[in-house]
Amino acid sequence: MRVLIVEDERKTADYLSQGLTEQGCTVDVAYDGIDGQHLALHHDFDVIVLDAMLPGLDGFEVLRSLRAVKGTPVIMLTARDGVEDRVRGLQGGADDYLVKPFSFIELQARLQALTRRGRAQEPTLLRVGDLQIDLISRRALRAGQRIDLTAKEFALLTLLARRQGDILSKTAIAEQVWDMNFDSNTNVVEVAIKRLRGKIDLPFAEPLLHTVRGMGYVLEERAPGTAGGGDD
């Protein structure tokens, strides 16, 4: 899940960012309405957490400009428990509303509900050969064997499975699994691919995760003996 947090209280924004990152989300943060509007309009997110009171542009203005061109799910935050604010946000196109202070667990549950609603037509079980990925329980099985994955490894595997057969570059993977400001000079993608391959491929006869030299990586089932896979 790729999440944009637009929140001017840095302590709150950093707390939410850390918590969601630990749950395997890719998180971008804007601390004012102008930056939030730019990110929301020019990048694709699964859900946006938008504070109502922001410097530069308030959350209602950001929401109005977003709804003119996009239907990205939005959950609004406010420190005021006024009915008028909630009505204004919902009428402006917000999908949900939370009043500060709120429980992180509740926010997480609401975010998951919004993204499930937005992906109602998507399957909840992905299959690549004998590999199965359950998006609801966040479990992966290959040949009936449970594969233990970290949050980032699960996010990486899910991305590759959703795009199975497509070659994904390191930059594309980094933007979706880490964040848009990823430093392409680091080897974090190669390290993650190597670890993931060690879990989903090495214990089994035929590899599913393949390296395409000079281009990137692809998750797909190939005929036995077909060249592919290899080191990252």
Disulfide bonds with the S-S distance in Angstrom:
none
